[in-house]
Amino acid sequence: MDEKIIEQIVKEMFEKAKPNCTSHKKNALSTYLEDYFEQQNNRLSYRTFTRAYEKYIEGKEQSSPSVQSVNFFSNYLGYESYLDYREKNDFQKVKGRPRPIERILKWLKLWSGYKKFLLIGGLILSLGFSVLMVKKDFFLHRNAIEDTTCMVWKSSVYERIPCDSIEIGIQPFDYEKLKYFKKIKVNPAYPFFDEYGNARVWYYKLNKKTVEFFSAPGVHPISGKTLKAVTPYIIEKYVPIHDISKDSFDSLQQ
């Protein structure tokens, strides 16, 4: 597979995901895409998307996604596969650069007059300015909400509260932490690791016998100490085969 084409597919995938996410940060977009593909019965891990983002958007050293992953990315953009995407976008194989740019230049030359070109350009600029103003108003409104909203840890999740509340342990509002950071119950059937063996669960030892598990990395909401990624040893030692809930037995039978 051509890395230039994969890069273009990844960039288009994350751009398409942005309208569906309040936050356009890497973690929020990756979480949304993971949930979307799971609903389509195409399981791709959260780390698959973060690695693709880091490699092709942030320019970091990361391994390339698998052929199956790239085909799923192409499906999300409305193509049957990577090959279908390449053929319909008419990429040059030698230089690895897309021909759509050449077609656009050819199309511009077909315009009969310079005035028409200026008119269309003006319309595009006006539309772009209008979109920017709408986005600006949206983010100003969101920032205003966040400036007056804080959050506090409640048993197993963060909850929104007014910043002038008298609650103990009030923290500044953090959308990603509010949505994704939770204390979770686990059993041996829980998906502790993704397809690459990376941890999807983090833990904190309250004492020698008790461990709390969380859905995202960070610090413990009470002690403030850094959570650790779960390991097979921790699972074997602290995750019981059954607990008293019916769900524990059901999940093991699936």
Backbone torsions as a table, in degrees:
resi	resn	phi	psi	omega
1	MET	NA	144.1	-179.8
2	ASP	-80.9	122.9	-177.9
3	GLU	-61.6	-33.2	179.0
4	LYS	-64.2	-39.5	179.9
5	ILE	-71.0	-41.3	177.6
6	ILE	-60.6	-41.9	178.4
7	GLU	-58.8	-43.9	179.0
8	GLN	-64.1	-40.5	179.3
9	ILE	-63.1	-45.7	-178.9
10	VAL	-62.6	-44.3	180.0
11	LYS	-62.7	-42.7	178.9
12	GLU	-66.1	-36.4	179.5
13	MET	-62.3	-47.6	-179.1
14	PHE	-69.2	-33.7	176.4
15	GLU	-64.6	-40.9	179.7
16	LYS	-65.8	-31.1	-177.9
17	ALA	-75.9	-23.7	-172.7
18	LYS	-57.3	-43.2	-179.9
19	PRO	-61.6	-17.4	-178.7
20	ASN	-94.6	1.4	-177.5
21	CYS	-125.0	135.3	175.0
22	THR	-66.8	-40.2	178.1
23	SER	-102.9	137.0	179.1
24	HIS	-101.2	21.6	176.7
25	LYS	-77.7	159.0	-176.4
26	LYS	-53.7	-47.3	-174.7
27	ASN	-65.7	-42.3	-179.1
28	ALA	-66.1	-43.8	179.5
29	LEU	-64.6	-40.1	-179.8
30	SER	-66.1	-39.0	178.6
31	THR	-64.5	-42.7	178.9
32	TYR	-61.3	-45.8	-178.7
33	LEU	-65.1	-38.1	177.4
34	GLU	-60.2	-45.6	180.0
35	ASP	-64.8	-40.8	-178.7
36	TYR	-61.6	-49.1	-177.7
37	PHE	-67.2	-31.8	177.5
38	GLU	-64.9	-38.1	177.6
39	GLN	-66.7	-25.7	178.0
40	GLN	-89.4	7.9	-177.7
41	ASN	63.2	27.1	174.0
42	ASN	-117.3	91.2	-173.0
43	ARG	-76.7	113.0	172.1
44	LEU	-124.6	135.7	-174.0
45	SER	-76.9	158.9	175.2
46	TYR	-53.9	-41.1	-178.0
47	ARG	-69.1	-26.4	176.6
48	THR	-59.7	-41.8	-178.5
49	PHE	-76.6	-39.6	-179.9
50	THR	-65.8	-38.7	178.3
51	ARG	-64.7	-41.0	178.0
52	ALA	-63.4	-40.7	178.7
53	TYR	-63.2	-46.2	-178.3
54	GLU	-64.4	-38.7	-176.6
55	LYS	-74.3	-48.1	-169.9
56	TYR	-98.8	-17.1	179.6
57	ILE	-110.0	-44.0	179.2
58	GLU	-88.0	-14.6	176.9
59	GLY	76.7	24.5	-179.7
60	LYS	-89.2	161.6	177.3
61	GLU	-75.0	116.2	178.2
62	GLN	-148.5	157.1	176.1
63	SER	-71.9	151.0	-180.0
64	SER	-73.3	147.9	177.4
65	PRO	-66.2	157.0	-179.3
66	SER	-70.4	164.7	178.2
67	VAL	-58.4	-42.5	179.7
68	GLN	-62.2	-42.6	-179.8
69	SER	-62.4	-44.4	-179.5
70	VAL	-63.9	-37.0	176.7
71	ASN	-64.4	-39.3	176.8
72	PHE	-66.2	-39.5	175.8
73	PHE	-57.8	-43.9	-179.2
74	SER	-65.0	-39.0	176.3
75	ASN	-57.3	-42.5	-178.9
76	TYR	-60.6	-30.5	179.6
77	LEU	-86.8	0.4	176.9
78	GLY	97.7	14.4	-179.8
79	TYR	-110.4	156.9	-178.7
80	GLU	-72.7	-30.5	-176.7
81	SER	-167.5	179.4	174.8
82	TYR	-59.8	-43.9	-179.3
83	LEU	-63.1	-38.8	178.1
84	ASP	-63.7	-42.0	177.6
85	TYR	-61.6	-45.8	-177.8
86	ARG	-63.6	-42.7	-177.9
87	GLU	-68.6	-42.8	-176.4
88	LYS	-74.5	-20.9	176.1
89	ASN	-97.9	-1.4	171.0
90	ASP	54.1	57.6	179.1
91	PHE	-78.7	144.2	173.3
92	GLN	-79.3	126.7	-177.2
93	LYS	-74.8	-31.7	-174.5
94	VAL	-72.1	-54.8	-176.9
95	LYS	-88.7	-15.5	179.7
96	GLY	71.3	23.4	-178.5
97	ARG	-115.2	140.5	-176.1
98	PRO	-72.8	142.6	177.5
99	ARG	-81.0	-15.9	179.2
100	PRO	-49.6	-32.1	179.0
101	ILE	-63.2	-41.7	179.1
102	GLU	-64.3	-38.5	179.2
103	ARG	-66.2	-37.6	178.9
104	ILE	-63.5	-43.4	179.3
105	LEU	-62.6	-40.6	178.2
106	LYS	-64.7	-39.1	179.5
107	TRP	-63.5	-39.8	-179.3
108	LEU	-64.2	-33.6	-179.2
109	LYS	-69.4	-20.5	-177.6
110	LEU	-78.5	-13.3	179.8
111	TRP	-65.2	135.8	-173.2
112	SER	-71.6	-27.0	-175.7
113	GLY	-144.8	153.9	-179.9
114	TYR	-64.9	-32.3	-178.3
115	LYS	-64.9	-38.7	179.0
116	LYS	-63.4	-40.0	179.3
117	PHE	-63.0	-43.4	178.7
118	LEU	-64.2	-38.5	-179.9
119	LEU	-63.1	-47.1	179.7
120	ILE	-65.0	-41.6	177.6
121	GLY	-60.4	-40.1	178.6
122	GLY	-64.9	-39.9	178.4
123	LEU	-64.0	-41.6	179.4
124	ILE	-63.8	-43.8	179.0
125	LEU	-63.0	-40.8	179.3
126	SER	-64.3	-43.1	178.4
127	LEU	-63.5	-43.8	178.6
128	GLY	-61.4	-40.6	178.8
129	PHE	-64.1	-39.7	179.2
130	SER	-64.2	-42.5	178.6
131	VAL	-62.4	-42.8	179.5
132	LEU	-61.9	-39.9	179.8
133	MET	-66.1	-39.2	178.1
134	VAL	-63.8	-44.3	179.1
135	LYS	-64.1	-38.9	179.6
136	LYS	-62.0	-45.4	179.0
137	ASP	-62.5	-38.5	-180.0
138	PHE	-62.9	-47.9	-177.5
139	PHE	-70.8	-33.0	175.3
140	LEU	-63.6	-41.1	178.7
141	HIS	-65.7	-42.6	179.8
142	ARG	-64.4	-43.1	179.5
143	ASN	-63.5	-35.0	178.7
144	ALA	-65.2	-38.2	177.6
145	ILE	-65.6	-44.9	-177.6
146	GLU	-66.1	-30.8	-179.8
147	ASP	-67.6	-24.4	-178.1
148	THR	-107.5	2.3	-178.4
149	THR	-118.2	135.2	174.1
150	CYS	-121.3	-171.7	178.2
151	MET	-149.2	160.7	-178.5
152	VAL	-144.2	148.8	180.0
153	TRP	-77.0	128.2	-179.7
154	LYS	-125.8	94.3	173.7
155	SER	65.6	-66.4	-176.6
156	SER	-137.4	-2.6	-179.9
157	VAL	-144.6	164.1	170.8
158	TYR	-88.6	141.9	178.2
159	GLU	-125.9	147.0	177.6
160	ARG	-72.5	141.5	172.6
161	ILE	-147.7	158.3	175.6
162	PRO	-64.1	145.6	-177.7
163	CYS	-67.2	-19.3	179.5
164	ASP	-92.7	12.1	178.2
165	SER	-68.4	157.9	-179.6
166	ILE	-95.9	12.1	179.0
167	GLU	-61.5	147.8	175.9
168	ILE	-85.8	138.2	177.3
169	GLY	84.8	26.5	178.8
170	ILE	-65.9	137.9	178.9
171	GLN	-125.8	156.0	174.1
172	PRO	-60.5	149.6	-178.1
173	PHE	-64.6	131.9	177.1
174	ASP	-136.7	106.7	-172.9
175	TYR	-59.4	-46.7	-176.7
176	GLU	-66.1	-39.8	178.7
177	LYS	-67.4	-39.7	179.2
178	LEU	-61.4	-40.1	-173.7
179	LYS	-85.9	-37.9	-168.5
180	TYR	-110.2	-17.8	-176.5
181	PHE	-91.6	113.7	-178.1
182	LYS	-142.8	150.4	168.9
183	LYS	-84.2	131.8	-172.1
184	ILE	-123.5	157.3	173.0
185	LYS	-98.2	136.1	-177.2
186	VAL	-128.3	159.8	170.4
187	ASN	-141.9	175.4	-175.8
188	PRO	-58.6	-21.0	-179.5
189	ALA	-85.8	-3.3	-177.5
190	TYR	-68.1	140.7	178.9
191	PRO	-76.1	84.2	-176.8
192	PHE	-72.0	-24.6	-175.1
193	PHE	-131.6	153.8	176.3
194	ASP	-86.2	-174.1	-175.2
195	GLU	-64.7	-18.2	179.7
196	TYR	-99.4	3.6	179.5
197	GLY	86.4	9.2	177.8
198	ASN	-82.5	143.2	-176.8
199	ALA	-65.7	139.4	172.5
200	ARG	-113.6	2.6	-178.9
201	VAL	-135.3	143.2	177.7
202	TRP	-124.3	157.1	-173.1
203	TYR	-138.5	163.8	176.2
204	TYR	-142.9	131.0	-179.1
205	LYS	-89.9	113.1	176.2
206	LEU	-72.0	-39.7	177.1
207	ASN	-158.4	-168.9	-175.6
208	LYS	-65.9	-21.7	-175.6
209	LYS	-111.5	-14.7	-171.8
210	THR	-120.8	129.2	177.9
211	VAL	-127.8	136.9	175.2
212	GLU	-105.3	140.6	-178.2
213	PHE	-113.3	144.8	-176.5
214	PHE	-132.6	154.7	-173.4
215	SER	-85.9	-5.8	-177.9
216	ALA	-150.8	158.1	177.7
217	PRO	-73.5	167.1	-179.9
218	GLY	145.9	-148.6	178.2
219	VAL	-116.6	154.9	178.5
220	HIS	-64.9	130.5	-173.7
221	PRO	-64.3	-18.8	-179.4
222	ILE	-103.5	-52.6	-175.6
223	SER	-81.4	-25.0	-177.9
224	GLY	79.8	6.1	-179.9
225	LYS	-86.3	148.9	-176.2
226	THR	-67.6	132.6	176.7
227	LEU	-74.3	154.6	179.3
228	LYS	-112.8	148.3	177.4
229	ALA	-69.0	139.3	-177.9
230	VAL	-66.8	150.2	178.3
231	THR	-129.8	161.4	177.1
232	PRO	-56.0	-35.6	179.9
233	TYR	-64.0	-44.1	179.1
234	ILE	-63.3	-40.5	180.0
235	ILE	-62.9	-47.5	-177.9
236	GLU	-63.3	-36.5	-174.4
237	LYS	-84.4	-35.3	-170.2
238	TYR	-115.7	-8.9	179.5
239	VAL	-99.0	113.6	-178.2
240	PRO	-70.8	152.9	176.8
241	ILE	-64.7	-38.2	176.1
242	HIS	-137.2	150.7	166.1
243	ASP	-120.1	-171.5	-173.4
244	ILE	-80.9	-6.5	-178.8
245	SER	-85.7	148.9	179.3
246	LYS	-62.8	-33.6	-177.9
247	ASP	-59.6	-30.2	-178.9
248	SER	-61.3	-42.6	-179.1
249	PHE	-76.0	-38.0	-179.4
250	ASP	-61.6	-43.0	-174.8
251	SER	-66.4	-30.3	-179.1
252	LEU	-76.6	-20.1	-178.7
253	GLN	-86.7	-12.8	-176.6
254	GLN	-77.0	NA	NA
